[in-house]
Amino acid sequence: MGLCASKPPPKPNPYASRDDPEPPESNPPPQTPVRTPRRRPFPPPSPAKHLKAVLLRTHAAVKPAVQR
């Protein structure tokens, strides 16, 4: 028994599972991972420490002149 020429070919069942994987041409390319901004391990040093060091250097030059 053959197929009847007057009947249209059967449509694939949309609910049936696909045993065959899609061809590699139709697979979308893998997405690149979303980059997260890098965080520093420690916060930057306080500017007060640098200012204090400068003040100590400038005042240290004046203090030795006051020795007895």
RABEL-V932180 format. One record per residue. RES is the residue in one letter. BURIAL is b if it has 16 or more other ideal C-beta (glycine too) atoms within 10 Angstrom, else e. D_CENTER is the distance of its C-alpha to the mean C-alpha in Angstrom with 1 decimal. Layout:
res->RES burial->BURIAL d_center->D_CENTER
res->RES burial->BURIAL d_center->D_CENTER
This chain:
res->M burial->e d_center->61.2
res->G burial->e d_center->58.9
res->L burial->e d_center->56.7
res->C burial->e d_center->58.5
res->A burial->e d_center->58.0
res->S burial->e d_center->58.3
res->K burial->e d_center->55.3
res->P burial->e d_center->51.7
res->P burial->e d_center->49.3
res->P burial->e d_center->47.5
res->K burial->e d_center->44.0
res->P burial->e d_center->41.3
res->N burial->e d_center->40.6
res->P burial->e d_center->37.2
res->Y burial->e d_center->37.2
res->A burial->e d_center->37.9
res->S burial->e d_center->35.1
res->R burial->e d_center->34.2
res->D burial->e d_center->35.1
res->D burial->e d_center->34.0
res->P burial->e d_center->30.3
res->E burial->e d_center->29.5
res->P burial->e d_center->30.0
res->P burial->e d_center->27.1
res->E burial->e d_center->27.6
res->S burial->e d_center->26.8
res->N burial->e d_center->23.6
res->P burial->e d_center->20.5
res->P burial->e d_center->18.2
res->P burial->e d_center->15.2
res->Q burial->e d_center->12.1
res->T burial->e d_center->9.2
res->P burial->e d_center->6.1
res->V burial->e d_center->4.0
res->R burial->e d_center->1.7
res->T burial->e d_center->3.1
res->P burial->e d_center->6.5
res->R burial->e d_center->8.5
res->R burial->e d_center->11.5
res->R burial->e d_center->14.8
res->P burial->e d_center->16.8
res->F burial->e d_center->19.8
res->P burial->e d_center->20.7
res->P burial->e d_center->22.7
res->P burial->e d_center->26.4
res->S burial->e d_center->28.7
res->P burial->e d_center->30.7
res->A burial->e d_center->33.8
res->K burial->e d_center->33.9
res->H burial->e d_center->34.1
res->L burial->e d_center->36.7
res->K burial->e d_center->38.7
res->A burial->e d_center->38.7
res->V burial->e d_center->40.0
res->L burial->e d_center->42.7
res->L burial->e d_center->43.8
res->R burial->e d_center->44.2
res->T burial->e d_center->46.2
res->H burial->e d_center->48.4
res->A burial->e d_center->48.9
res->A burial->e d_center->50.9
res->V burial->e d_center->53.2
res->K burial->e d_center->53.8
res->P burial->e d_center->55.6
res->A burial->e d_center->58.3
res->V burial->e d_center->59.3
res->Q burial->e d_center->60.4
res->R burial->e d_center->64.0
